[in-house]
Structures are given as structure tokens and as C-alpha cells.
Amino acid sequence: MSDPQVPQEAFFTKGVGVHQNRLQSFELALREAGIEVCNLVRVSSIFPPRCKVISKRRGLAKIQPGQITYVVLAEASTNEPARLVGAGVGLAVPANGDQYGYISEHHGYGMSKPHLSDLVEDMAATMLATTLGIEFNPETAYDERKEIYHMSGKIVRTRACVQTARGNKDGLWTTVVATAVFLF
């Protein structure tokens, strides 16, 4: 029997919103992500044991307007024309389904989508690797460490969900969000 306090499923989503008001640009980003109807509660980075990742489409079909929804959320906003903003979440899942994994989040400025994707995936994998006792050199490039993580047989999967955008040319607020959404 599953514990009603531990999420059983999760999905990943992202979005961009542009508006003259910062709050409304955030709302529009949530709309593009499909989760604007939820009352979001931010949580930290633990991916529950036996939690199943499902598609965004399946996840969105399971939410109801007004529900309390736990998320790991990264968001960034700017009203500076052409300024690059980014938000991303990364996931690392252990091979042993009875162990927990990690979700990382990062938001900031000036990072390309591939760089941000590698960063959040690396952060999640590194957090998991340290709890699993995988030995690695933290100064090594992520691509090399990624091979070590996967070759250890202890980390089965990593992934990233990122959103970047350039600030609106007319100085409107541009907000990006990336999130892992937990379902019970």
C-alpha cells in the first residue's frame, strides 16, 4: 500500500510568459506550462522512491483546478531587452527503486539552453552520486563524470527540463519557468 504523503508520479513542464507586469508574466509562463490552475507549493529536491515519471500530457490530465500541487520550481524574470534568462530542473534516479533520487533547480541569466541543461542534470546526478558512495573527481568535466555515474550501475537515469528566453525587445517582463510536478 502506498503512503498518501509520498508522491507516486511526477511530470516535467516548462513555459515562457511576457507581460507589462512581472506577476502576470509569471502567470502566463505557468499557463504555457499548463499548471496555472494549481495552488503551487514549492518543495526541495528529493525524488521519492518508486515514483514514476509520466508524460506532461498524462500529468496535466490528472490535475484539477484549485488543487494543492507540490513542485520543484525554477523561475527567472527580466525586463531588460535581449537579456537571456533561464530556468531548469534536473533529475537523477537511482537504479535501486527503493532509494530516493534528486531533483535540482537553477535559474539565472546568460546561460544557453544546452549549458543550463547540463548544469541541472549534473547537479542532480552529483547529489545522488555522493549519497550512493560513487567515487569521482568533482573537477572532471560532467561528460566524464556522467560516464562514471552510469557505469557504476547505481544511477539509472538522468534528465533535464529547461526553458530559456530573451527579454522582450520593448522592455516587457519576460518570465521563464521549469518545474517537476508531483502527483499523489
N, C-alpha and C positions, 0 to 999 in steps of 0.2 A: 504494500500500500504506500502511496506517495504522500509526503508531508505537504499539507496545504500552504506552508510558509516558504517552500522551496520551488522556484520556477521549474517547470517541466520542459518548456520550449523557449526559444529566443529567435528573433529575426533581426536583420540589419537593414537600415534605411538611411537615406540622406536627402538633403534638399537645399535650395537657394531661395532667398526672398529679397526683393528690392522694394523700398518704400521710403517716403519722406520722413517717417517716424521709425526709430530703431525698433520699438516693440512690435510694430506692425510688420516690419521686415522679418523679424523672428517668427511671427505668426505665419507669414507666407512661406518661410522656409519649412516650418512644421507641416504646412499644408502640402507642399511638394513631397515631403517625406511620408505623408499620409497619416500622421499621428496628431494632428491639430485638435481632434475631438477628445483626446485623453487629458486627464489631470496627471501631469508627469511628476514623478518623484525620482530625483537623482540618487543613484546608489554608487557604491565603489566597484571594485574591479574583479570580484570573484565570479567565475562562471561555474555554476553548480554541477556536481557530479550527475551523470546520466541526463543532463539537459540536452535536448535535441535542437539543432539549428534547422529552422524551416525557412521556406522562401518568404520573401516580403509579401507576395500575393496571398499566401496562406495565412501569414501572420495578421495582415490587415483585415482579413475576413473574420478573424476571431475577436477583434476589439469592438467595444460598444461605446457610444458617446457618453462621456462623463466618468468612465471607469478610472480608478486609480491605477496608474501604469508605471512600473519601475523601469528605469532606463539608465544606461551609462551613456551620457550625452557630452559631446564636444561641440562647441559653438564659437564662432568668431564673427565680429561685425566691423565694418568700416564705412565711413562716409567720405573717404579720400578717393578721388577719381583714380582709377587704374591700380590702386593698391591691391596686391594679391593677398587674399585671406584663405585660410584653410582650416578644416576640422576633420578629424579622423578617429576611428576606433579600430583597434586590432584585437584579434582573438588567438589564443593558443590553447589547444585541447590536448590533455594527456591521453596516452594510449590506454591506460587503465581507466575505464569508465567510472570506477568508484572513487576516483580522485577528482579534485576540483581543478579547473583551469583558470586562466586570467584573461581579462579584457583590459586593454589600455586605452586611454584617450589623450589626445593632444589637439591643441588649437593655437593658431598663431598667424604670423604674417610672412610673406615672401618665400614660402616653400612650394615647390612644384608638387603636382599630384603624385608622381612616382616616388619622390623623396619622402613625402608625408606618409604614403602607403608603407614604404619600407620602415620608416621610423616607428609607426604604431604597431606594426607586426613584430618588429624587433623588440620593442618594449614588452609586449605581452609574452613573447617567447622567452625572453631573458628572465622575466619574473618567474615564469613556470620552471625554466631550467634550473634556477637557483633553488627552488623548493624541492625539485626532484633529485638534486645532487649531481646534475650533469656538469662535468668539468669542462671549462672553456676559458679562453683568454678574452676578457671583455674589450681589449684593444683591437681584436681581429675584426675585419670587415664583416658586416652582417651576413653577406652571402656565404662566407666561410663558416660562420657560426651556425647558420641555418642548416648547412650540411651536417655539422656535428650533432645538432639537436635531433634531426630526423634519423641520422644513422644510429643514435643511441637507442632508438626504438621506444623511447619514453614519451615523445611528443608526436602525436599522430597527425595533427593538422594545425595550420596557421592560416589566417586570412586578415584582410583589412577592408574597411569601408570608409572611403574618404570623399570629401567634397571640397573643391576649391572654386573661387570666383574672383574676378577683378572688380574693384569698386566701380560703381556706376559713374559714367562719364560726367553726369550732371550733379554729382555730389549727393545723390540719394543714398540712404543707408542700404548696404548690401550685407546680408547675414547668411552664413553657411552653417549647416548642422550635419552631424553624422552621429548615429546612435545605434546601440544594441537595445532592443526592446524585449523585456521578459514577460512571459505569459505563464499563467498558472493552470 
